Amino acid sequence: MFAIGTIINTLSIVLAGLLGSWCGHLLKERHQSGLTLASGVAIIFLGISGSLEGLLTIHNGNINSQNSMLLVISLGFGTLFGEIFHIEGWFEKLGIWLREKSGNREDNQFLNSFLTASLTVCIGAMAILGAIQDGLTGDYTLLAIKSVLDFIIIFIMTASLGKGAAFSAVPVFLFQVTITIFARLLEPIMTQQALSNLSLIGSVLIFCIGINIVWDRKIRVASILPAILIAIIWSYFFN
Protein backbone atom coordinates (compact mmCIF):
# COMPACT_ATOMS: atom_id res chain seq x y z
CA MET A 1 0.00 0.00 0.00
CA PHE A 2 1.35 3.40 -1.02
CA ALA A 3 2.60 5.70 1.79
CA ILE A 4 1.42 3.33 4.52
CA GLY A 5 3.88 4.89 6.96
CA THR A 6 2.48 8.38 6.44
CA ILE A 7 -1.08 7.07 6.74
CA ILE A 8 -0.22 5.42 10.08
CA ASN A 9 1.49 8.61 11.24
CA THR A 10 -1.48 10.76 10.23
CA LEU A 11 -4.00 8.48 11.91
CA SER A 12 -1.94 8.44 15.11
CA ILE A 13 -2.03 12.25 15.20
CA VAL A 14 -5.77 12.32 14.54
CA LEU A 15 -6.42 9.76 17.29
CA ALA A 16 -4.16 11.61 19.73
CA GLY A 17 -5.97 14.84 18.88
CA LEU A 18 -9.37 13.30 19.52
CA LEU A 19 -8.30 11.82 22.86
CA GLY A 20 -6.47 14.99 23.87
CA SER A 21 -9.47 17.14 22.99
CA TRP A 22 -11.72 14.93 25.09
CA CYS A 23 -9.31 14.98 28.04
CA GLY A 24 -8.81 18.72 27.72
CA HIS A 25 -12.40 19.36 28.79
CA LEU A 26 -11.81 17.30 31.92
CA LEU A 27 -8.75 19.22 33.02
CA LYS A 28 -8.82 22.35 35.11
CA GLU A 29 -6.96 25.45 33.95
CA ARG A 30 -4.00 24.78 36.24
CA HIS A 31 -3.76 21.22 34.91
CA GLN A 32 -3.68 22.49 31.33
CA SER A 33 -1.11 25.11 32.26
CA GLY A 34 1.06 22.47 33.90
CA LEU A 35 0.84 20.21 30.85
CA THR A 36 1.70 23.12 28.56
CA LEU A 37 4.85 23.92 30.53
CA ALA A 38 5.79 20.23 30.75
CA SER A 39 5.47 19.75 26.99
CA GLY A 40 7.43 22.96 26.39
CA VAL A 41 10.27 21.87 28.68
CA ALA A 42 10.36 18.43 27.05
CA ILE A 43 10.56 20.00 23.59
CA ILE A 44 13.33 22.36 24.72
CA PHE A 45 15.46 19.47 25.96
CA LEU A 46 14.77 17.45 22.80
CA GLY A 47 16.05 20.43 20.83
CA ILE A 48 19.08 20.87 23.09
CA SER A 49 20.08 17.20 22.92
CA GLY A 50 19.80 17.12 19.13
CA SER A 51 21.68 20.39 18.76
CA LEU A 52 24.56 19.33 21.00
CA GLU A 53 25.04 16.15 18.97
CA GLY A 54 25.71 18.31 15.94
CA LEU A 55 27.69 21.06 17.65
CA LEU A 56 30.01 19.07 19.93
CA THR A 57 32.36 16.14 19.46
CA ILE A 58 34.53 14.23 21.93
CA HIS A 59 38.07 13.46 20.76
CA ASN A 60 40.68 11.92 23.04
CA GLY A 61 38.62 12.87 26.05
CA ASN A 62 38.31 16.53 24.98
CA ILE A 63 35.09 18.27 23.98
CA ASN A 64 35.44 20.15 20.69
CA SER A 65 32.96 22.42 18.95
CA GLN A 66 31.97 22.11 15.30
CA ASN A 67 29.47 23.39 12.75
CA SER A 68 29.34 26.88 14.28
CA MET A 69 29.53 28.54 10.88
CA LEU A 70 26.87 26.19 9.51
CA LEU A 71 24.56 27.20 12.35
CA VAL A 72 25.07 30.94 11.87
CA ILE A 73 24.83 30.90 8.06
CA SER A 74 21.82 28.58 7.95
CA LEU A 75 19.80 30.45 10.55
CA GLY A 76 20.76 33.88 9.24
CA PHE A 77 20.03 33.36 5.57
CA GLY A 78 17.23 30.91 6.25
CA THR A 79 15.40 33.50 8.33
CA LEU A 80 16.00 36.16 5.68
CA PHE A 81 14.50 34.02 2.93
CA GLY A 82 11.67 32.88 5.18
CA GLU A 83 10.71 36.45 6.02
CA ILE A 84 10.98 37.56 2.39
CA PHE A 85 8.58 34.82 1.29
CA HIS A 86 6.53 35.18 4.50
CA ILE A 87 6.36 31.43 5.14
CA GLU A 88 4.77 31.96 8.56
CA GLY A 89 1.93 33.75 6.81
CA TRP A 90 1.25 30.75 4.57
CA PHE A 91 1.09 28.48 7.60
CA GLU A 92 -1.29 30.91 9.27
CA LYS A 93 -3.54 31.00 6.20
CA LEU A 94 -3.75 27.21 6.25
CA GLY A 95 -4.53 27.29 9.97
CA ILE A 96 -7.22 29.93 9.51
CA TRP A 97 -8.77 27.93 6.64
CA LEU A 98 -8.82 24.77 8.76
CA ARG A 99 -10.29 26.69 11.71
CA GLU A 100 -13.11 28.02 9.53
CA LYS A 101 -13.86 24.72 7.82
CA SER A 102 -13.79 22.73 11.07
CA GLY A 103 -16.26 25.01 12.83
CA ASN A 104 -13.74 26.34 15.36
CA ARG A 105 -14.02 30.00 14.39
CA GLU A 106 -14.45 31.10 18.01
CA ASP A 107 -11.39 29.17 19.24
CA ASN A 108 -8.77 31.86 19.88
CA GLN A 109 -6.07 29.26 20.62
CA PHE A 110 -6.64 27.25 17.44
CA LEU A 111 -4.07 28.99 15.25
CA ASN A 112 -1.31 29.01 17.87
CA SER A 113 -1.78 25.34 18.75
CA PHE A 114 -1.94 24.37 15.06
CA LEU A 115 1.30 26.17 14.22
CA THR A 116 3.13 24.87 17.28
CA ALA A 117 2.08 21.26 16.79
CA SER A 118 2.59 21.27 13.01
CA LEU A 119 6.16 22.52 13.25
CA THR A 120 6.98 20.13 16.08
CA VAL A 121 5.93 16.98 14.20
CA CYS A 122 7.06 18.07 10.70
CA ILE A 123 10.59 19.20 11.52
CA GLY A 124 13.25 16.52 11.80
CA ALA A 125 15.19 13.85 9.99
CA MET A 126 12.71 11.11 10.94
CA ALA A 127 9.94 12.66 8.84
CA ILE A 128 12.14 13.01 5.75
CA LEU A 129 14.19 9.82 6.00
CA GLY A 130 11.16 7.75 7.03
CA ALA A 131 9.12 8.99 4.08
CA ILE A 132 12.02 8.27 1.68
CA GLN A 133 12.40 4.72 3.00
CA ASP A 134 8.65 4.20 2.71
CA GLY A 135 8.66 5.39 -0.89
CA LEU A 136 11.71 3.38 -2.01
CA THR A 137 11.33 0.07 -0.19
CA GLY A 138 7.93 0.16 1.52
CA ASP A 139 9.72 0.01 4.88
CA TYR A 140 7.65 2.21 7.19
CA THR A 141 9.42 1.22 10.43
CA LEU A 142 10.88 4.68 11.04
CA LEU A 143 7.55 6.39 10.45
CA ALA A 144 5.85 3.87 12.76
CA ILE A 145 8.29 4.84 15.53
CA LYS A 146 7.66 8.51 14.74
CA SER A 147 3.91 7.82 14.99
CA VAL A 148 4.28 6.71 18.61
CA LEU A 149 6.29 9.82 19.48
CA ASP A 150 3.87 12.10 17.63
CA PHE A 151 0.91 10.46 19.38
CA ILE A 152 2.31 11.38 22.79
CA ILE A 153 3.26 14.91 21.72
CA ILE A 154 -0.08 15.70 20.04
CA PHE A 155 -2.10 14.18 22.88
CA ILE A 156 -0.41 16.47 25.39
CA MET A 157 -0.55 19.52 23.11
CA THR A 158 -4.22 19.05 22.29
CA ALA A 159 -5.13 18.64 25.96
CA SER A 160 -3.14 21.71 26.97
CA LEU A 161 -3.07 24.05 23.93
CA GLY A 162 -6.34 23.21 22.19
CA LYS A 163 -7.94 21.43 19.22
CA GLY A 164 -5.72 23.11 16.66
CA ALA A 165 -2.88 20.72 17.51
CA ALA A 166 -4.91 17.79 16.14
CA PHE A 167 -5.08 19.44 12.71
CA SER A 168 -1.29 19.18 12.40
CA ALA A 169 -2.23 15.86 10.76
CA VAL A 170 -2.93 17.83 7.55
CA PRO A 171 0.55 19.34 6.95
CA VAL A 172 2.22 16.13 8.17
CA PHE A 173 0.27 14.10 5.61
CA LEU A 174 0.93 16.55 2.75
CA PHE A 175 4.62 16.93 3.62
CA GLN A 176 5.44 13.24 4.02
CA VAL A 177 3.36 12.04 1.08
CA THR A 178 5.15 14.56 -1.16
CA ILE A 179 8.53 13.24 0.00
CA THR A 180 7.38 9.64 -0.52
CA ILE A 181 6.28 10.44 -4.08
CA PHE A 182 9.64 12.02 -4.92
CA ALA A 183 11.67 9.53 -2.85
CA ARG A 184 13.81 8.35 -5.78
CA LEU A 185 14.82 11.92 -6.57
CA LEU A 186 15.52 12.82 -2.94
CA GLU A 187 17.46 9.69 -1.93
CA PRO A 188 20.81 10.68 -3.51
CA ILE A 189 20.48 14.20 -2.10
CA MET A 190 20.02 13.05 1.50
CA THR A 191 23.58 11.90 2.23
CA GLN A 192 24.68 11.12 5.77
CA GLN A 193 26.24 14.58 6.07
CA ALA A 194 23.07 16.21 4.77
CA LEU A 195 21.00 14.30 7.33
CA SER A 196 23.38 15.32 10.11
CA ASN A 197 23.10 18.98 9.11
CA LEU A 198 19.32 18.68 8.84
CA SER A 199 19.15 17.12 12.30
CA LEU A 200 21.24 19.92 13.81
CA ILE A 201 19.21 22.80 12.36
CA GLY A 202 15.93 20.96 12.91
CA SER A 203 16.83 20.50 16.58
CA VAL A 204 17.54 24.22 16.93
CA LEU A 205 14.11 25.00 15.48
CA ILE A 206 12.49 22.51 17.88
CA PHE A 207 14.28 24.32 20.72
CA CYS A 208 12.74 27.59 19.49
CA ILE A 209 9.29 25.99 19.55
CA GLY A 210 9.85 25.02 23.18
CA ILE A 211 10.80 28.61 24.03
CA ASN A 212 7.57 29.83 22.44
CA ILE A 213 5.57 27.42 24.60
CA VAL A 214 7.31 27.97 27.95
CA TRP A 215 7.94 31.71 27.81
CA ASP A 216 5.08 32.65 25.48
CA ARG A 217 7.48 34.21 23.00
CA LYS A 218 6.79 34.67 19.31
CA ILE A 219 9.78 33.31 17.46
CA ARG A 220 8.48 32.90 13.91
CA VAL A 221 9.81 29.36 13.56
CA ALA A 222 8.03 28.72 10.26
CA SER A 223 9.95 31.60 8.74
CA ILE A 224 13.25 29.95 9.74
CA LEU A 225 12.40 26.71 7.90
CA PRO A 226 14.57 27.57 4.83
CA ALA A 227 17.55 27.17 7.19
CA ILE A 228 17.08 23.41 6.84
CA LEU A 229 17.44 23.62 3.05
CA ILE A 230 20.56 25.77 3.40
CA ALA A 231 22.03 23.23 5.83
CA ILE A 232 21.47 20.43 3.30
CA ILE A 233 23.09 22.46 0.50
CA TRP A 234 26.00 23.28 2.85
CA SER A 235 26.77 19.56 3.19
CA TYR A 236 27.84 19.40 -0.47
CA PHE A 237 30.49 22.10 -0.08
CA PHE A 238 31.78 21.65 3.47
CA ASN A 239 32.31 18.54 5.57
N, C-alpha and C positions, 0 to 999 in steps of 0.2 A: 504493500500500500504506500502510495506516494506521501512523503513528508509525515510519516507516522509519529516521528519524534516531536515535531512541532505541534501536531494535533494533541498528543498527550500533554505537552507543556501548556498549551492553551486551555485545555479542559481542566488541568490542575489549578490554573489561576482562576478560572471561572468558579470552580467548586470552592476554592479558598475564599473567593470574594463573597459567595453566597453565605458560607458559614460565618465569615467574619462580620458580614452585614447583620446577620441574625444575632450574633453574640454582642455586637455593638450596642444594640438596643437594651441589652440586659446589664450593661456596665454603667456604673455611675461616672460622672465627669472626672473624678480623681483617678478612677481606674483607667479610663481612656487616656488621660494625661500621662499616667505612669507607663502605660504601654507605648505611647508615642515616644517618650524619652528613652525607654528601653530599646525600641527598634532603632532609634537614631544613634544611640551609643554603639549598638551592635554593628550598624552599617559603618560608623566611623572606624571602628577597629578592623573591620573587614577591609576597608580602604587602606588603612595604615599598614596592615600586614602584607597586602599585595604590593603596595608601593615600596616598602622596605626590601622586598625580594628583588625588585628591579633596580633599586638605588644603592644597595650595599652588597658587598661580597666579603667573604672571609678567606684570606690567603695566608698560610703559615701562622695561623693564630691571630692575625691582624685584620681589623675591619677596614675595608677600603670603600670609598664612594665611587659611583659610576653613573653614567647616563644623566648627569646634571644638565649638560647642554641640550640633550634630547628633551628633557622636561621643560626647560625654559622656552626653547624654540617651538615645541609642539603646542604648549599652552598659550604662548603669546600669539602666534600666527593663527592657531586654531580659533581662538576667541575673536580675533580680528575678522576672520572670514565668517564665523558664525554670526557676529553682530551685523556684518554687511548684508548677509542674506537673511537675517532675522529668523533664524531657525526656531528660536523659542516661540516666536509668534505663530509659526506653522503648527507647532505642538499645541499651542493654546487654542488655535482655531479647530483642530481636531477634537480637543477636549470639550470645547463649547458646543460643537456639533453633536457629540455623543451625549452631552448633558441635556440638550434640547430633545434629541430623539428618544432618550431613555426616560423622559418625564421627570428629570431631576432639576428642573429649571430653578427651583427655590433653594437648592443645596449650595450654600456659599462655599463649602469646603471641597466641592466636587473637583474643580479644576486643579487645585493645589495637590489633592491626593492622587489625581490621575497623572499629573506630571511627575510627581515624586516616585510613584510606583512604577510607571512606565520606564523611566530612566534607570531605576534600580535593577529591573529584570532584563532590560535590553542591553545594557552596557556589560561587556566582558567577553573574554575569549571563549567561554563555554558556549555562548549563544552562537558565535560565528563558527567555531570549530565543530561543534555538535551538528549544526545544520549542514555543513560541508560533508561530514561523515555520513549523515543520513542521506544526502543526495547522491553521493558516489557509491556507497556500499550498502545502504539500507540499514546500517548500524546506528541505532538511535540510543545506545547506552548512555552516552554523555548527556543527551537531552533529557533522558529519563531521570538521571541524577539531578540535573538542573530543575526538573519539574518538582522534585521533593523540596529542594531549597526554596524555589519560588512559592510553593504552596505555603510554607511556613511564613515567609516574608509577607505575602499578600494577605494571608489570614490576619496577621497582626496589624498590618497597615489599614486594612478595611475596618477592623474593629476599633482602631484608634483614630484614623484620619478621615474615614468616610467611604461611601460607596464608590467614589471615583477610582479608587485603587483597583477595584475588580475589573474595570474597563481597560486596564493595561494589557489585558488579553488581546485587544485589537492590534496595537502596534507590535506586540511580540509575534503574533501570528503573521502579520504582513512582512515584518523584518526577516524572520527566520525562513518563511516560505520563499521569499525572494532569493535569499542566499542558497537555499536548497536547489532552486531552479538553475541558478548560475554556478553551481558547485564546481563543475569541471573547469570553468574559467577562473574561479577564485582559488582553487587548490594550489596551483604553482605560485601564486602570489603570496599565500600565507605560509611563508617559511618559518622555521623555528625562531629566528631572530625577529621576524615581523610579529609573531604571536607574543614573544616576550615584551616587545615594545608596546603592543596593544594592551597587554595585561597591566603594564606599569601605568600608562596613561588612563586606562579604564579604572584602575584602582584609585587614582587621584580624583577622578570624577565622582566615584562612589563616596569617597571621603567628603567631597563637597556637598553631596546629597545629605549625608549625615549631619553636617554643620547646619544646613537649612532646617532640618527637622528639630535638632536639639536647641539651637539658639534662634530659631525663627528668622534666619537671614534670608536674603533673596539673591543667592548666587545663581545666575542664569546658566545652569549646567547644560541645558540643551544647546545653548549658543557656543559651548566649548567643545561640542562633539566633533567638529572637524579636526581637533587635535589628535584624535585617534587615527585618522587618515594620514596626517602628517607623520605620525610616529611610524606607521607602516612604510611609507615612502622613505623615511630616514633609514630604515633597515637595509635598503639596497645601496646606500652610499657610505654608511658608517657601521662598523661592527663594535 
